[in-house]
Amino acid sequence: MRKNVGDFDRMARVLIGLFFLSMPVIVGAPETPAQYGAIAAGLLFGGSLIWSAIKGFCFVYSWLGISSCRVS
């Protein structure tokens, strides 16, 4: 896999991912099934953002032919 996520994009992904991962703590205990689903979706989304930041590769970017890496 070729890296297609630049430094600024990686930092933004980590910050946004941490926000989504911290949402259960911020919001509190879920009371309805919809809230459980929203928390699960947020955890998956936040985790995938952090994973793509660590790996430096985004599948969506590759499908769209986008790269935020500098050309050297």
C-alpha angles and dihedrals in degrees: 000000000000118000113252102163117089129214097263091045091050093052091048091050092051093049094046091043092052089050091054092045091052095049095095089057093046097045098039133219115348117242103184134043089247090059091051089052092048091050092048091049091048092050092050093046094046092046093050091050092052091045092053090047091053094046094040090224130108120192093205091053090051092050091050094041092240127144127180092188119112116253109240 
